[in-house]
Amino acid sequence: MSERYADVIVDLTAKLDRVFQYRIPDELAGQIVPGTCVEIPFGRSDRITRGYVIGIQETPGIDPARIKAIAAVSGRGIGAESGLIRLAAWMKKTYGSSMIQALRTTLPVRERETRKTEDEIGLAVDDTRAEEILSEYRRKHFSAKERLLALLIRKKRVNRAEAQKELKVTLSTIRSMEKEGVIRVDSSEIDRLPSVLLSGGREPGEPAVLSREQTAVRDGILRSFREEPDRPCFLAGVTGSGKTLVYMDLAERTLSEGMEVIVLIPEIALSWQIVRRFAARFGKKVAVIHSRMGKAERYDEFERVKRGEAKIVIGPRSALFTPFSNPGLIIIDEEQESAYQSDETPRYDAREAAIERGRIEDARVLLGSATPSFDSFYRAETGRYRLFTMKERYGGAVLPAVSVVDMRRELRAGNTSMLSGALKAEIAKRLDRHEQTILFLNKRGFTSFISCRSCGHVIKCPHCDVSLTAHRGGKLICHYCGYEQPMVQRCPECGSPHISGFRAGTEMAESVVKKEFPEAEVLRMDFDTTRGKDGHEKIVEAFANHQADILIGTQMIVKGHDFPDVTLVGVLLADLSLFASDYRSGERTWQLLVQAVGRAGRGDKKGLALIQTYHPDEPCILSAAKQDYRSFYEQEMKVRRVLGYPPCGWLLAVHASGRSEEKLDTAMRYLVKYFSMINRKKQAQLIGPAPETVSKIKDYHRRVLYIKTGSEETAVHIRALLEEYIEMNSGFRDIFFTYDLNR
């Protein structure tokens, strides 16, 4: 038999980012494939360590005499890790990173945590003897022992911690009674379940009955999975149409076939209710994994997966890498959310990674949204995804009425408040009727643009169709091409001096509302108020229990939540994301507005939404008010096609940062020259370099350049060449690079 060699990467806890080659012994030849966990002699001392096979070669890369043999296949074998290692290799190639970085993403090192134990106290004697001992305790005035024994005679078994707290019994008293042979203390390991599961119930509930439309969609998805298993399905359902019920039905069928389910949600704060509903339906079969959990909680959840107790895992993008051995279904809810895109290397898109994992492990993939991303809808239109739609709200509820409020008229009428006259009147009506109101501040990250309060004109880049951003020093800069101009003092359209940066905050909104409606109970939900553990859950639960009349917040309040008594939604400033310096700003604004509007009227009471804006004639505002996706999509896509923006093209962003601004700018100039060399056939177009939206963070200056091209293959190839060039040249040593694809 000819020799074969395995490319092995050492245990992920090591810092080595190298592949080592090992000879595959004849007796292990049939057991080793990419993904196998092996034990290998490593280093001069040949200490046995663990590694992962990432490739098999027929020829050695070095002198065969220097190649050691694999010692054994690890007891962990290939299991669930094989597919995750192949996924890591795909992520490395597609998004740019080292193999060790990709592996640490798909196979994160999980530190072992001490299991939590619970003690129960029971009687070690029969009831007759217990009564005799109780009398003796009373005679000797052993009051603590008397209290505990009396309780045990009545209940037989009690929790030790609860007994200590309620009966004021010390641990020494318990140990004394145990030593006397009167009681027995039994310890058992328990799982530290996330509070969202504990509060959601742990016993399976009865499934809800699907509507006729939901049943038809469910059947169509199942048929598509059978006929075209590699083709993802996309479910576009209006807000309140019951997509979660379809997800749960499909999950139940997957479990009945002996397979596991992964449900991806954008972030726990946006999807608290979907977790509760899955927990109520499937009980202990559900595990939840997210970043706000403690290490011990995460460890226990992974242990439940490992033991086969949890068959459904719900969580943000990292839940995709749950080590299931037989995943059958991957669901991506609210697929349009940018939270699915990682900000750490490799900067992967969890939606694309989910589709690739599905391909590798024969799992079906379903994406869902009430407000589809252009990327996904384009793929559905062009046949890459199979599209299913739900146009009716579940249970007979109707979509809310929507009105657009022109804030320019409010200003001319002398109202400078964040609340229009119409919105104030409607809030007052809800307070009188004991109904609830949501006020949404449409704020996403850094969205400072320059706008005229009189006519609504926004200062835009003449080359890139995005707004210019105000920088210190009195400059307006485009963060795509670097175009800059001086700050304007008067509106170039109407000459008004009321032109400035557009900023607002939830604290300001809360103050205004409390002053206007002092009798109302108001809750605020944003990053600050949800910072603590379970912060988002506590606020949502309080509002759901009618402990407040008005909920004010950012995007985390308008997605995934279902409050039947909310009959009014007010969008305070639709413009805050409309003119962000991003070619997707219109798309994202439309999505946010439709999601916000969709919170109203989800019960049996009719809903109303008011969208306050300085730009009532903007296409995305008008389309959101009509909840008309198709017209907005078709209009926006015309611009994307002309400019070559995704999904009509591919956009590679090269981000660079460094302490020395001079070195950084020099490095970017050399990168531009190298790009010109490798782009002689003009397959791609370069834009920039330009300052990032935030051009300096923690003393690191930041630049970005964009590369437009017509195909993914070209974008990936160019990125690989740039990476190789940067790696070879010492001049880039102090510059840090990351890459984004189609962000």
N, C-alpha and C positions, 0 to 999 in steps of 0.2 A: 504494500500500500504506500502510495506516495505521501510525503510529509505535507501536513497542512499547518497553518499558523493562525493564531488568533490575535487580533488587535484588542488589547485590554486597557481599560482606564482604571486607575487605582481607586480604592475606596473614596467615596465623595467627601469624607471628613478630612482627607489629605488636601494639601494646597497645590499639589503637582497638577499642572494642566498639560499632561503629555500622554501619548498613547505608547504603550509598551507591547512588544511582540513576544508571544510565547508559543512554544511547540505544543500541538495537540497530541497527547499520547494515543496510541492505537486503541487502548481499552476505553477511552473517553470519546472517541471519534463520533459516535452516534448521539452523544448527549449534549454536544456543544454547538450552539447556534447563536447568532446575534441576540443579545439580551440575557444570555446565561450568566448567572452569578457564580464566579469561580474562586477557588483558593489558590494563591500563587506564592512562590518563593520570591521575596522582594528585598533588594538592597544587598550589600556585601555580606550581611549575616544570614541572608536567605530566610528572614523571618516570614512566617506565613501570614499573609494579609488577604483581604477580600478585594475583588475587582469585578468589572463588568465587561463582557465581550461585546464589542461594538462592530466587529467585522471579522470575516474569515478570508485568509489569503492563501493562494497556492504557492507563492514564492516568498522567500524571506526578504525582509528589508535591510538586514545586516548580515554579518558572517554567521551562518547557522551554528557554528561552534560556540557562539556567545549567547545563543538563545536557550533560555531555560524552559523546562516543561511545566505545564499546568499540573498542580498537585492533585486537585480534586474538584469536583463540581460541588458547590456549596449546597447545604441542605435547603437553601431557599430556591435552588434550581432556577428556572426562568420565570415561572409563575406569571404574576401580573406585570412584572418589571420588563419583560421582553418588549411588549408593545410600547411602554413608556420610554424605553431607551431608543427605539426606532423613531418615536415622536421627537425626542431630543435632537436626534441627528437631522431631522427635517427642519426643526426650529433653527438650528445652527446655520443650515444652508440658506433658509429663507430670510431670516431676520438679522443674521450677523451676530456672532458671539463665539466664545470658545466652547468646546464640547463640555468642559467641566461646568461652565455657567449654565448651559442648556440642561445638563443632567441634574444640577442642583435645583433647577426649576421643576423638572418633571419627577425627580426622585429626591425631594427635600429631606435632609437629615433631620430625623425626629428624635429628639433626646428622650430617653426613657424617664418617665415620671413615676414616683411612688404611688401605688394604687391607694385609693381612699377606702377606709374600712368603716364599718358601722357595727356597734356592739348592741346585743340584745340580752336582757336579763330574764332568766326563767327560774322556776322552782326546781331544786334538786331533791326535794322530799315530797312525799304524798301530802294530800290536803289535811289529813288527820294530824300528822306530825307537824305540819306548818302551823296549825291552830295552837298546838301545844307550845311551840317555840314563840308564837306571837304573845301568848299569855305570860311567858317567862320574860320577854322583852318589856312588857308593860309593868311587871312587878319590879324589874330592875331599873325602870325609867330610861330605857334605851329608846328614846323617842324617834330618832332618825331611822333606826333599824325597824321600829314598829311601823312607821309610815310606809316604808318600802315594802315590807312583808305583807302588810294589809292590802296594798295595791296589787301585789302579785297574786295573792289568794283570790282577788276579785277578777283580775285580767289575765292571769297566767304568764304573759310575756309583756315586757315593756322595753322601749328604747332607752339605753343607758343615759345618753345625753339629755333626753327629755325628762327622765326621772330625776336626774341631778338638779335640773333647772326648776322643775315644778315642785319637787318635794324638799328642796334645799338639802339634799343628801350629798355628802362628800365622797370622793373617790376612795378614800381610806376606809370609809364605812362599808362601801360595796366590796372592797377587797377582803375586809374582815369577815363579812357574811359568807363570801365565797370560800374563804379558808375554813370556816366553821362547817362547810358542807350544806348550808341552807339554800344557797342560790348557785346558779351556773351562769357564767357570762360567755356568750358565743359571739365570735367576730366573723364578719363576712365582708368581702370586697363589694363595693358598689361603684357604679359609674357616675362621674360628675356630669350630669346631663345639662346642656345649656338651658337657661331659664325659659327661652322661647319655646322649647319642647315641653318642659315641665308644665308651663301654663297652658299649653295647647292640648293637654291630655295625652295619655300614653296608650290608651286602648283604642283599637280601630273603630271607626264610626261607619255608619251606613253611607254608601255612595249616593250622591244626588242624582236625580233622574235627568238624563240629557234631553235637551230640546230636539225637535225634528232637525233643525239646522245643524246643531252640534253633532247629532248622530250621523248625518250625511257626511259632514267633514271628517269625523272620526273614521268612518268606513272608507272614505276616499284615501285618507292617509295610510291606513293599513294596507289597502290595495296597492298603493304606490310603493310602500316598503317591500311588499312581496315581489312586485314586478320589476322594480328598479332599486334594489337595496342600496346602491352606492349614490343615489341621487337624493340630496337633502330635500326635505319638505319645508315649506314656509307657510305659516298660518297668520294671515292678516285679519284681525277681528276688531271691530270698533270697541271703544272703551265700554266695559260692562257686558261684553258679549259672552263671557264665560270661557275664556281660553284655558283658565286653570282647571276647569272641570274636564276639558278634553285632555289636558296633560295627565291628570290623575287617572283617567280611564285607560289611556295608553300605557301608563306606568304599571297599572294593575295587570294588564294583559302581558306585559313584558315579564313581570315577576312570576306569573303563572307558567311561563315557559322556562323558568329556572335561570333567568338572566337578571342583571342588575341595572339600575337606572341612575344617571347623573342629571341633576337639574341645576343649571347655571342661572344665577340671578346677578344683576349688575352690582348690587351691594346690599348688605343686610338691612340698612336703613330704608331702602326703597321697596323692600320685598318682605317685610315682617309678616304681613297677613298671608302670603302664599306659603310661608313656612308653617304657620299655625294650621292652615287648612290641610297640608300634607300630613302633619303630625296627627291631626284629628282623624284623618282617613286611614293612615297606615300604622299608627302607633309606634312601637319600638323598632319597626323596620326602617325608620327614618333616622339619619344622622345629619347634623348640621356642622359645617366647618366654615369659619370666617375669622378675619384678622383681629376682631375685638375679643375673641375668646382667650382665656388664659392658656398657658402651655399645657397645664394638667387637663383641662377640658378637651383641648384638641387631641391630646394623647389618648384619652379615654374614647373619644369618638373613632379615632383610627383603630383602636383595639377592638371596638365593636364591629367595625368593618372587617378586620382581620379574622375575627371569630365567626363571621358569617351571620351575625345578629342583625346588622344594618344592611339592607339591600337597596336603599335609596339614599343618596347623598345630595344635600342641597347646600349651595354656597356660591360665593363669587368665583372669579376665574380660576383660582387655585384648586377649587373642588374638581376641576377637570382632570387633575392628576391623581384622583383617588385610585389606589391600587386594586381595583376590582379585577378579578380573573376572567370574568365573562360579561362585560358590559353589553347590554342589548339595545339601550336607548339613551341618547344624549339630547336633552331639551335645553334650549337657550331662550330664556324669557327676556322680554324687553331688549331684543337683539340690537336695537339702534344705539344703546348706551355706550358712551366713550369709556366707561369703566371697564369694559372688556379688553381694553388695550393696555398692556403693561407699560409702566414707566421705568422699569428696571431691565437691564440687559439679560437675556434677549427681549427686545421690546415687541413681544408677540401680540397678535390679535387672537383672543380666546375663541372667537367664532371660527376662524380659519383653522386653528389648532384642533378644535372639536371635530370639525369635518375630517381633518387628517387622522385623528385618533379613530374616528368611526371607520374610515377606510382601512386602517391598519388592523383593527380588531373586529371588523364586520358588525359594527354597531350602527343602528339607524340614527339619523340626526334630524331634529325638528327645531326650526327657529320660529319665534312668535313675536308679534308686536301689534299694537293698535296704530303705531306711527312708524312704519317701516323705514329703515335707512335706505337711501338711494342705492347704495351698493347692493343690498339684498333684493330690492324690488327690480333693479336692472337685471340681476341674475335670474330672477323669476321670469321676467319678460323675455329674456334671451334663451330660456330653457334649461339653464344650469340647475335651478331649483324648481320644484313642482309647487305651484301656488294654490292655496286654498283660502277662501274668504268667509267671514261671518259678518253680516251686515245688520243683525238684530241684537238688541240688548236682551240678556237672559231674564226670564221672569216677566216679560211684558213691559219693562221700564222703557222710557223713550229718551232719546238724546235731548240735552237741555237746549233751550233757546239761547242764542248768543247775540249780544249787542256790542258794537265797537264805539267807544267814547273818545271823541277828539279832544285831547288835552290842550290843544292850541286855543280852542274856543273857551275852555275853562280859564285859561290864562288871561284871555282878552276880557272875560267877564269878571276878572279880579280874584279868582280862586287860585291861590298859589300852593294849596295843600296837595299832598300825595293822593288824597281821596276826592274824586269828582263828586259833584252834587248828586248825580244819579246813584253812585255807589253808596253814599251816605244814606240816602233814602231807602235803598234796598236792604242795607244792613239793619236799619231801624225796624223794618217790617219783619225781618227774621227774628230779631230779639223779642218783638211783641208776640210772635207765633211760637216762640220757644224752638225755633229751628236753628241750624248751625250754618256758619259761614267759614269759608277758607279764603284767605288773602295770600296770593302768591306773588312774590317778588322775583321777577325773571332775571336772576343774576347768575352768571356763570363765570367764575374766575376773574381774570383781568379783562374788563370790558370797557375801559375808558376810551370813549371816542368823542369827537368834537361835533356838537349839534346845535342848531339854532332853535331856541324855544319859540320864536315867533312863527317861522314858516316850516320848521322841521328839517331843513337841509343839513346833510351830513358831509363832512369833508372826506373825500375818497381819493385813493390812488388812481391816477389817470391810466395806469398800465395793468392793474391787477384786479379791479372790481372788488376791493376790500377797503374798509375804512382805514384812515391814517390814525396812528396812535400818538398821543401827546407824550413827549419826553422832557426831562429836565433840560434847561438851556433854551427853551422856547422853540423846539423843533417838533414837527409832525413827520413821522416816519412810517413807511410801509414795511411790514415784516416779511414780505415775500421777495421784493426786488431791491429794497434798500432806498427807493425814492424818498426824498425828504424835501420839505419846504418850511418856511417860517410859520410860526403860530399866527393865526388870523385874529384880528381884533373886531372885525365886523363881518356879518354874513355876506358872502359873495353873491347870494341870490337876491336877498331883500334889503340888505344894508343894515339890518338890526344889530345893535350892540349886545343883545342877549344871546351870545354864543359862547359856549364853554364846554368843559368836560362833563360827561353824564355819569354821575355816581349816586348811589343810594344804598341803604343798608336796612336789614331787618329790625335792628334795634330802633332806628328812626321810625320805621313803620309802626312798630309796637307802641312807641311813645305817642305817636299821632292818634292811633286808634283808641288808646286808653283815655287820652284827653277828650276825644270826641264822644266816646261812649263809656263813661266812668262806671256805669252799672253792669257792664259786660265782663264776664270772665274770659281772659285772653291767655292763650298759650303761644309761645314762640318756639319754632323748631328749625335750628340751623346748626352749623358746625359747633358753635360754642355751647349750646344747650344740650347737645347729644354727645359731648366729649367723653363723659363717664361711661362705665360699663352698663349696658342695657338702657342707656339714656334715651335712644330713639324709641325703644319699646314702651318705656314708661309714659312718654308724651303721647304716643299714638293710642295707647290703651286708655289713658285719661280722657282723651278727646272722644274715643269710641264709647266710653261710659258716660258721656255727656257732662263731664266735669268742667267743661269750658264751652263758651258760645262761639268763640272765634279762634281759629288757628292760623297763625302767620308764619310763613317760612319760605325757604328756597325750594329748589326742585325736589328735595327729598319728601315733600308733602303731597306731591301731585302724581306720584306713580305707584301703582300697585296697591293703593289703599282703597277701601270700600267703606264709606260712612253713609248709611242710609238716610240720616237726618240732615245731611248737608244739601241744602237747596240753593245756595248761592256761592259762586266762586268769583272773586275779583282778581284780575291780573293787574297789579299796580302799575308796572312800567314794562310793557311788552318790548320797548326799544332797547333794553339793557343788553340783550344778546343779539338783537337784529343786526347791529352794525359792529360786531366784534371783528377784529382783524383776521378773519378766517373765511376761506371760500365756502365753508359749510354753514356759515352763520344763519342764512335764511332757512336752510333745511332744519337746523337744530332749533331755531326759534319756532318754526311751525310745529315741530314735534312737542316741544314744551307747552305751547299754547293749547294744542289739542288734548294733551294729557291733562293739563290743568282744567280745561273746560269739562273734560270727562268725569271729574270728581263730583259734579253736581247732578242731582236727580237720579241717583242710582237705586233708590228705594221706590216706594209707591207715590212719592210726592214729586211734582214736576220741578225741574231745575232751571236755573238761570245763570248765565255767565256774562260778566262785563269785562271787556278787554280795553284797558286804558292805554292810549298810544298817542304820540306826536306825529305818527305816520299812518293814518287810517287808510291810505290808498296803496300801501305796500302789498304786493301780491301775496306774500306769506301771511299777512294779517287778514286779508280778505278771505283767503282760502281756509285759514284756521277757523274763522268765524262761521264759515259754511261747512266746516269739517270735510272739505273736498280735497282729498289727497291727489287724485288724478290730475286735475287742472294745474295745481301747483307743481307737481312732479314734471309734467310735460313742459311747462314754461321754464322752469329752472334748468332742465336738462339741455335746453337749447343753448344756454350760456355755457354749461359744462362742455358741450361738444365743441363750441367755438374756441374755448380756452384750453381744451385738452385736460380738464380736471377729472379725477375719478368720479363716477365709475367708467367714464368714457376713455380714460387713459390711466396710466400708472404714475404715481408721484412718490419719488424717493426723497426723503429729507435727511440731510447729513448735518447733525448737530455737533458743534465743537465748543469746548470751553477750556480756559486756561487763565492762570494768574496774570501773565504778562499780555496786555492788550496788543502790544507791538508784535510779539511772537505769534499770537493767535491770528492777527491779520495777515502776517507773512505766510503762515501755514495755509490759510485759506486761499491766498493767491497762488501758491504752488499747486494746491489741489485743483484749482480752476485750470491751470496750465496743463496738468496731467489729464484732466477730463477732455480737454481739446484734442490731446494726442490720441486717446482711445475712442474718440467720437468722430473720427474722420468721415465715416459713412453717414453722419448726421442722423443717427438713430434716436437721439435724445436731445432735449433742449435744457440748457442750464439757466436757472434764475438765481440771482444773488451773487455772492453772499450778502447777508443783511443781518442787523442785530436781531436777537430773539425778542419776543414780546417783553420779557423782562431781561434786559441786556446784561445785568450783573447780579449775581447771587453769592453771598458769602465770599466776596472778594474775587470771584471767578467771573471773568468776562465771557459772554456767550454769543456765538454766531451760528447762522444756519444758511445752508444753500439747498435749493430744490432742483431735482432733475426730473423732467417730464419725459415719458416715453410711452410707446403704444402697446407694450406687452410686459407681462410680469417677468418673463424670462430675461428680457433685456435689462430690466431694473435690477433683478437679482444678480445678473452677470456684472453689471457696472459696479454694484456695491461690493462684490467680491474682489474686483480689480482694485477699487479704491482701498479696501482693507489691506490687500497685499502690498500696495504702494506705501501706505502709512506704516505698516509693520517693518518694511525694509529700510526706511529712511529715519535716521536718528533725529533729524530736525523736528519730527513730530512727537518726540519722546515726552514732552511736558504738556502735550495737548490731549484732551480726552474726547473721544468720538463715540457717538451713538447714532443709530439709524432708525428711521421710521418709514414704513411702507404704507402708502395710501391713508395717511391720517388727515 
